[in-house]
Amino acid sequence: MFVRLFIVTVVAVGAWALFAHDSGAGGPERSYRVKAGDTLWSIAADSYGGDPREGVWKLRERNHLEGTTIAPGQVLRLP
């Protein structure tokens, strides 16, 4: 009995993994072109509600930034 249950579970998980796909419910990816005078803090404050520190962290992680230095013309992917 246990073996049958195990086999059914493995087949079900395998089928789910095979047919599962992104639903696209997240919407299109957003990007932002850095302008002169912009900082990660100002971009985070304008793009996210609440505490900008979390937005700065998300921007750094999403764009693989080592620090907080950004340059005009640079395109950032917004999380």
N, C-alpha and C positions, 0 to 999 in steps of 0.2 A: 504494500500500500504506500509506504513511504517512498519507494523508488518511483512509482507512477506519479506521485505528487511532485517529486523532484524533477522528473522529466518534463511534465506539463509546465512547471514553472520555468525551467530553462528554455523551453520552446517559446513560451509566451514572452519572456524577456528578450529573447533573440529576435522574434518577430517585431516587437516594439522598437528595438534598436535599429532594425533594418528599415522600418517605415516611418519612424519619427523624423520630423523636419521642423525647421524654423517657421513659425506662423507669420512672421513679419509684423507682428502686433507692436513692435517697438517703434515703428515709424522710420522714416528715412534718417540716415546719419546726418548730423549737423556739423558744420565746420565754421570757423571764425578766422578771418584774416586780420592779423595783428596790425594796429595802426600806431603811429608815433604817439608816445605817451601812455600807451596801454601797459598794464601790469597784470600778472596772473590774478592778483587780488581784485583789480577793477573788473576784469572779465568774469571772474567767479561771482562777484557781487551783482553784476548785471544779469548773469545767466541763471543763477540759482537762488532760491529763496533761503532765508535763514543765515546761518553763520558762514561767511565766505571761506573760512579755513578749510572746511570740508570740500568746497568747490575747488580750491587751490590744489588740495591733495589729489582729487579726482582728475583734474587737468594734467597734473604732473604724471600720474600713473598712466592715463590714457595715451599720452603723447611721448612716454618714455623720456621725460626730461630729468636730467641729473640735478639741476637746481631750479631757480626761479627766473633765470635770465631768458628773455624772449626778444625777438628782433622784429621791427616793422616789416611787413610783407610775409612773415611766417604764417603758415596755415595750421591752426590747431583743430584737432578733432574734439568736439565737445561730447562728454559722456552723457 
